[in-house]
Amino acid sequence: MTDALVDIELEHLPLVWRGKVRNSFTLEGDRLLIVATDRISAFDVILPSPLPGKGAVLNRLSCLWFEWAQHIQPNHYLNTDLTSLPLSDDERTSLIGRSMIVQRASRIDVECVVRGYLAGSAWEEYRSTGTIHGERAPSGLRKGSKLPAPRFTPARKVDTGHDENISRSTLGQLVGSSLADTLEEQSLALYLRATEAAERAGFILADTKFEFGYVGERLTLIDEALTPDSSRYWDVRQVMVGNVPPAFDKQIVRDWLTDSGWNKQPPAPALPPAIIAETLRRYQDVERRIRSSMSNDGKVDDNA
């Protein structure tokens, strides 16, 4: 197993943001270098146990999906070419495969979550109140049920602590009704097209989250796209209503943390080696199957 990259600073590039997983550095020309580390978070807390190589998987998948989605929604991805950047040989070696150059954007502080199936916090809320993000849902749904139509369920981003689930009406109050409608429309369009692509790879895309910002006056998809960190992937062969199947994402980590009795407040407990290895294997499987499917569709070079 390769060594994990938990954090990184670059001698000649200013660090402008350290997120839960990614570090961002300033480049000339209103650009950023985004580096995906091997940190992993759950319940909005960074865990003490990294997943060696995870950042490279996330970065490659995001690049793949950004290229795929560019005709649906403009996004901030430019390239992965590090040759002209002021990096030492060691820095360049550390960044290969886990970094991308993007346009700098002004972030909208909202997570645009789309749910096609009832799982996670949406299931817990529905089980208690019959609602999803405060809005009434059909009766009789079970855990893992396919929703009658995908639902846009936004959350307010919080840089420290837990993000806050909000209703669509609250989103309208936060960002204005026109932008709220556009965020919902674009998120649903991306999700619906992505579900088709995921199904060709043998996955159900149960839910995912998008983030948007402005590059100039243009609404732009930013951050990451359709990775196992931001999405629930289920194998189509294992889906049964009433029983959420083994997930090809970080649900295995969430489940272990919940079973451990952790109170979801920092510090989090260390993950067992078996959980680390199995989570990484599932992430790698998502990348392999998505890349192979897109290559067969003629969408991407399988050697990229």
Helices and strands as residue ranges (DSSP letters): E 15-18, E 22-27, E 31-36, E 41-42, E 45-46, H 54-69, E 77-79, H 89-95, E 99-103, E 106-107, E 110-117, H 120-129, E 131-132, E 135-136, E 146-152, E 155-156, E 164-165, H 168-175, H 177-200, E 203-215, E 218-222, E 231-235, G 236-238, H 251-259, H 273-296
